[in-house]
Amino acid sequence: LGTNGIGRAKGPATLFRSLATAALTGLLLLSVTPAAAQSFPKLTGRVVDQADIIPPAEEAALNAQLEQLETTTGRQLVVATVNDLAGNDIADYGYKLGRAWGIGDEAKDDGVVFLIAPNERRMNISVGLGLEPILTDALSGRIIRDVVTPKFKAGDMPGGIQAGVNAIAEQIQLPPQ
């Protein structure tokens, strides 16, 4: 054991305190260091098909349908397909994507993001708090499981997305409870 500069030998307690101080300092620095910013595709319309799974004609029809839905209800629904989730949970990614894009009325929090990550075989419907009474997590799960997934399994991704949009749109046109 060496000395601590004052002439006393460093004992196990001093060594432990030094290691504990170093560890706490490292944790403090990590908590202050900003996390890397999440990278999202650019919002280019009501349908953002980064994964390129929707043919142009179907994408145009979906955009028109979603624009009409927003005009008649004031509620915003967007469809996003992404190449990957960059290691993120799909629900977390969808929530952050909706926030980053500013989907829905800010005061009413009534936006919906229908997110598909085909390369990771994941889907999610992220719903703003203002719509949760009429588009619940349970109903969103049923739409994915019973409406969208069968079409995806049959190889009809555009048809599955259209069927999902139709089911979501039908639900969010309902008046608030």
C-alpha atoms as a printed R data frame, in Angstrom:
    type eleno elety resid chain resno       x       y       z
1   ATOM     1    CA   LEU     A     1   0.000   0.000   0.000
2   ATOM     2    CA   GLY     A     2   1.245   3.459  -0.806
3   ATOM     3    CA   THR     A     3   0.686   6.673   1.082
4   ATOM     4    CA   ASN     A     4  -2.061   9.193   0.636
5   ATOM     5    CA   GLY     A     5   0.302  12.152   0.463
6   ATOM     6    CA   ILE     A     6   0.126  12.920   4.175
7   ATOM     7    CA   GLY     A     7   2.309  10.081   5.262
8   ATOM     8    CA   ARG     A     8  -0.393   7.662   6.362
9   ATOM     9    CA   ALA     A     9  -0.840   4.306   4.713
10  ATOM    10    CA   LYS     A    10  -3.982   3.827   2.601
11  ATOM    11    CA   GLY     A    11  -6.135   1.170   4.159
12  ATOM    12    CA   PRO     A    12  -9.037  -0.815   2.669
13  ATOM    13    CA   ALA     A    13 -11.582   1.772   3.896
14  ATOM    14    CA   THR     A    14  -9.794   4.602   2.087
15  ATOM    15    CA   LEU     A    15  -9.511   2.521  -1.060
16  ATOM    16    CA   PHE     A    16 -13.235   1.686  -0.894
17  ATOM    17    CA   ARG     A    17 -14.147   5.375  -0.439
18  ATOM    18    CA   SER     A    18 -12.005   6.294  -3.453
19  ATOM    19    CA   LEU     A    19 -13.626   3.635  -5.626
20  ATOM    20    CA   ALA     A    20 -17.115   4.601  -4.436
21  ATOM    21    CA   THR     A    21 -16.424   8.283  -5.154
22  ATOM    22    CA   ALA     A    22 -15.131   7.451  -8.628
23  ATOM    23    CA   ALA     A    23 -18.187   5.284  -9.368
24  ATOM    24    CA   LEU     A    24 -20.623   7.956  -8.179
25  ATOM    25    CA   THR     A    25 -18.818  10.607 -10.203
26  ATOM    26    CA   GLY     A    26 -19.070   8.417 -13.307
27  ATOM    27    CA   LEU     A    27 -22.799   7.859 -12.748
28  ATOM    28    CA   LEU     A    28 -23.354  11.570 -12.218
29  ATOM    29    CA   LEU     A    29 -21.549  12.395 -15.460
30  ATOM    30    CA   LEU     A    30 -23.622   9.818 -17.346
31  ATOM    31    CA   SER     A    31 -26.859  11.260 -16.006
32  ATOM    32    CA   VAL     A    32 -25.874  14.793 -17.020
33  ATOM    33    CA   THR     A    33 -24.621  13.827 -20.493
34  ATOM    34    CA   PRO     A    34 -27.497  14.253 -22.973
35  ATOM    35    CA   ALA     A    35 -28.672  11.072 -24.613
36  ATOM    36    CA   ALA     A    36 -28.269  10.707 -28.343
37  ATOM    37    CA   ALA     A    37 -31.237  12.227 -30.128
38  ATOM    38    CA   GLN     A    38 -33.773   9.773 -31.526
39  ATOM    39    CA   SER     A    39 -33.721   9.695 -35.313
40  ATOM    40    CA   PHE     A    40 -37.109   9.581 -37.039
41  ATOM    41    CA   PRO     A    41 -38.107   9.688 -40.697
42  ATOM    42    CA   LYS     A    42 -39.267  13.077 -41.915
43  ATOM    43    CA   LEU     A    43 -43.015  13.734 -41.764
44  ATOM    44    CA   THR     A    44 -43.891  14.095 -45.448
45  ATOM    45    CA   GLY     A    45 -47.647  13.493 -45.316
46  ATOM    46    CA   ARG     A    46 -50.287  11.451 -43.550
47  ATOM    47    CA   VAL     A    47 -48.531   8.321 -44.813
48  ATOM    48    CA   VAL     A    48 -44.763   8.009 -44.349
49  ATOM    49    CA   ASP     A    49 -43.623   4.800 -46.023
50  ATOM    50    CA   GLN     A    50 -39.913   4.630 -45.197
51  ATOM    51    CA   ALA     A    51 -39.983   0.824 -45.499
52  ATOM    52    CA   ASP     A    52 -41.435   1.162 -49.011
53  ATOM    53    CA   ILE     A    53 -44.173  -1.456 -48.573
54  ATOM    54    CA   ILE     A    54 -47.126   0.579 -49.878
55  ATOM    55    CA   PRO     A    55 -47.477   0.961 -53.663
56  ATOM    56    CA   PRO     A    56 -47.849   4.599 -54.803
57  ATOM    57    CA   ALA     A    57 -51.537   4.298 -55.799
58  ATOM    58    CA   GLU     A    58 -52.495   2.804 -52.416
59  ATOM    59    CA   GLU     A    59 -50.381   5.409 -50.603
60  ATOM    60    CA   ALA     A    60 -52.162   8.228 -52.462
61  ATOM    61    CA   ALA     A    61 -55.571   6.711 -51.623
62  ATOM    62    CA   LEU     A    62 -54.595   6.373 -47.939
63  ATOM    63    CA   ASN     A    63 -53.377   9.979 -47.834
64  ATOM    64    CA   ALA     A    64 -56.703  11.157 -49.308
65  ATOM    65    CA   GLN     A    65 -58.690   9.015 -46.856
66  ATOM    66    CA   LEU     A    66 -56.706  10.288 -43.864
67  ATOM    67    CA   GLU     A    67 -57.021  13.897 -45.012
68  ATOM    68    CA   GLN     A    68 -60.805  13.459 -45.294
69  ATOM    69    CA   LEU     A    69 -60.915  11.841 -41.844
70  ATOM    70    CA   GLU     A    70 -59.047  14.788 -40.332
71  ATOM    71    CA   THR     A    71 -61.309  17.288 -42.128
72  ATOM    72    CA   THR     A    72 -64.525  15.653 -40.893
73  ATOM    73    CA   THR     A    73 -63.462  14.718 -37.344
74  ATOM    74    CA   GLY     A    74 -60.621  17.091 -36.500
75  ATOM    75    CA   ARG     A    75 -58.681  14.019 -35.365
76  ATOM    76    CA   GLN     A    76 -55.383  13.133 -36.954
77  ATOM    77    CA   LEU     A    77 -54.295   9.607 -37.920
78  ATOM    78    CA   VAL     A    78 -50.951   8.960 -39.593
79  ATOM    79    CA   VAL     A    79 -49.470   5.744 -40.929
80  ATOM    80    CA   ALA     A    80 -45.722   5.235 -40.632
81  ATOM    81    CA   THR     A    81 -43.631   2.343 -41.878
82  ATOM    82    CA   VAL     A    82 -40.011   2.293 -40.760
83  ATOM    83    CA   ASN     A    83 -37.019   0.213 -41.780
84  ATOM    84    CA   ASP     A    84 -36.073  -0.478 -38.170
85  ATOM    85    CA   LEU     A    85 -36.707   0.665 -34.628
86  ATOM    86    CA   ALA     A    86 -33.018   1.260 -33.847
87  ATOM    87    CA   GLY     A    87 -33.220  -1.095 -30.873
88  ATOM    88    CA   ASN     A    88 -36.242   0.646 -29.333
89  ATOM    89    CA   ASP     A    89 -39.485  -0.873 -28.120
90  ATOM    90    CA   ILE     A    90 -42.159  -0.245 -30.761
91  ATOM    91    CA   ALA     A    91 -44.643   1.324 -28.315
92  ATOM    92    CA   ASP     A    92 -41.984   3.745 -27.069
93  ATOM    93    CA   TYR     A    93 -40.876   4.511 -30.637
94  ATOM    94    CA   GLY     A    94 -44.473   5.153 -31.753
95  ATOM    95    CA   TYR     A    95 -45.171   7.443 -28.799
96  ATOM    96    CA   LYS     A    96 -41.981   9.439 -29.388
97  ATOM    97    CA   LEU     A    97 -42.629   9.578 -33.131
98  ATOM    98    CA   GLY     A    98 -46.096  11.038 -32.546
99  ATOM    99    CA   ARG     A    99 -44.654  13.636 -30.184
100 ATOM   100    CA   ALA     A   100 -41.793  14.519 -32.533
101 ATOM   101    CA   TRP     A   101 -44.194  14.930 -35.457
102 ATOM   102    CA   GLY     A   102 -46.823  16.784 -33.393
103 ATOM   103    CA   ILE     A   103 -49.648  14.428 -34.372
104 ATOM   104    CA   GLY     A   104 -53.100  15.477 -33.194
105 ATOM   105    CA   ASP     A   105 -54.378  18.630 -31.565
106 ATOM   106    CA   GLU     A   106 -51.977  19.583 -28.773
107 ATOM   107    CA   ALA     A   107 -54.717  20.668 -26.366
108 ATOM   108    CA   LYS     A   108 -56.968  17.649 -27.041
109 ATOM   109    CA   ASP     A   109 -54.115  15.113 -27.419
110 ATOM   110    CA   ASP     A   110 -56.190  13.286 -30.020
111 ATOM   111    CA   GLY     A   111 -53.669  11.950 -32.516
112 ATOM   112    CA   VAL     A   112 -53.065   8.365 -33.596
113 ATOM   113    CA   VAL     A   113 -49.914   6.826 -35.079
114 ATOM   114    CA   PHE     A   114 -50.285   3.459 -36.812
115 ATOM   115    CA   LEU     A   115 -46.671   2.254 -36.890
116 ATOM   116    CA   ILE     A   116 -45.384  -0.737 -38.840
117 ATOM   117    CA   ALA     A   117 -41.792  -2.006 -38.676
118 ATOM   118    CA   PRO     A   118 -41.990  -4.871 -41.214
119 ATOM   119    CA   ASN     A   119 -38.340  -5.931 -40.990
120 ATOM   120    CA   GLU     A   120 -38.775  -6.467 -37.247
121 ATOM   121    CA   ARG     A   121 -42.287  -7.886 -37.630
122 ATOM   122    CA   ARG     A   122 -43.744  -5.343 -35.200
123 ATOM   123    CA   MET     A   123 -46.820  -3.099 -35.264
124 ATOM   124    CA   ASN     A   124 -48.287  -0.606 -32.849
125 ATOM   125    CA   ILE     A   125 -51.150   1.837 -32.614
126 ATOM   126    CA   SER     A   126 -50.143   4.792 -30.431
127 ATOM   127    CA   VAL     A   127 -53.133   6.779 -29.212
128 ATOM   128    CA   GLY     A   128 -53.221  10.230 -27.632
129 ATOM   129    CA   LEU     A   129 -54.855  10.461 -24.213
130 ATOM   130    CA   GLY     A   130 -57.793  12.362 -25.648
131 ATOM   131    CA   LEU     A   131 -58.797   9.344 -27.764
132 ATOM   132    CA   GLU     A   132 -58.038   6.549 -25.294
133 ATOM   133    CA   PRO     A   133 -61.652   6.317 -24.098
134 ATOM   134    CA   ILE     A   134 -62.787   5.330 -27.619
135 ATOM   135    CA   LEU     A   135 -59.619   3.680 -28.995
136 ATOM   136    CA   THR     A   136 -58.362   1.670 -26.043
137 ATOM   137    CA   ASP     A   137 -55.189  -0.384 -25.871
138 ATOM   138    CA   ALA     A   138 -57.326  -3.536 -25.883
139 ATOM   139    CA   LEU     A   139 -59.176  -2.465 -29.035
140 ATOM   140    CA   SER     A   140 -55.909  -1.418 -30.702
141 ATOM   141    CA   GLY     A   141 -54.497  -4.861 -29.932
142 ATOM   142    CA   ARG     A   142 -57.571  -6.524 -31.435
143 ATOM   143    CA   ILE     A   143 -57.279  -4.430 -34.603
144 ATOM   144    CA   ILE     A   144 -53.648  -5.488 -35.000
145 ATOM   145    CA   ARG     A   145 -54.308  -9.143 -34.130
146 ATOM   146    CA   ASP     A   146 -57.648  -9.748 -35.873
147 ATOM   147    CA   VAL     A   147 -57.684  -7.255 -38.767
148 ATOM   148    CA   VAL     A   148 -54.130  -6.444 -39.834
149 ATOM   149    CA   THR     A   149 -52.066  -9.531 -38.989
150 ATOM   150    CA   PRO     A   150 -54.122 -12.034 -41.039
151 ATOM   151    CA   LYS     A   151 -53.624  -9.926 -44.171
152 ATOM   152    CA   PHE     A   152 -49.907  -9.529 -43.455
153 ATOM   153    CA   LYS     A   153 -49.569 -13.288 -43.010
154 ATOM   154    CA   ALA     A   154 -51.301 -13.764 -46.375
155 ATOM   155    CA   GLY     A   155 -48.660 -11.504 -47.958
156 ATOM   156    CA   ASP     A   156 -50.964  -8.501 -48.393
157 ATOM   157    CA   MET     A   157 -49.207  -5.722 -46.485
158 ATOM   158    CA   PRO     A   158 -50.970  -2.841 -48.275
159 ATOM   159    CA   GLY     A   159 -54.328  -4.563 -47.692
160 ATOM   160    CA   GLY     A   160 -53.497  -5.074 -44.020
161 ATOM   161    CA   ILE     A   161 -52.563  -1.429 -43.601
162 ATOM   162    CA   GLN     A   162 -55.766  -0.335 -45.369
163 ATOM   163    CA   ALA     A   163 -57.886  -2.658 -43.205
164 ATOM   164    CA   GLY     A   164 -56.164  -1.332 -40.072
165 ATOM   165    CA   VAL     A   165 -56.710   2.273 -41.118
166 ATOM   166    CA   ASN     A   166 -60.391   1.523 -41.831
167 ATOM   167    CA   ALA     A   167 -60.867  -0.041 -38.384
168 ATOM   168    CA   ILE     A   168 -59.055   2.798 -36.601
169 ATOM   169    CA   ALA     A   169 -60.920   5.440 -38.615
170 ATOM   170    CA   GLU     A   170 -64.281   3.841 -37.834
171 ATOM   171    CA   GLN     A   171 -63.495   3.951 -34.151
172 ATOM   172    CA   ILE     A   172 -62.124   7.495 -33.939
173 ATOM   173    CA   GLN     A   173 -65.163   8.870 -35.786
174 ATOM   174    CA   LEU     A   174 -67.258   7.949 -32.760
175 ATOM   175    CA   PRO     A   175 -68.215  10.814 -30.440
176 ATOM   176    CA   PRO     A   176 -66.338  11.094 -27.127
177 ATOM   177    CA   GLN     A   177 -67.908   9.119 -24.314
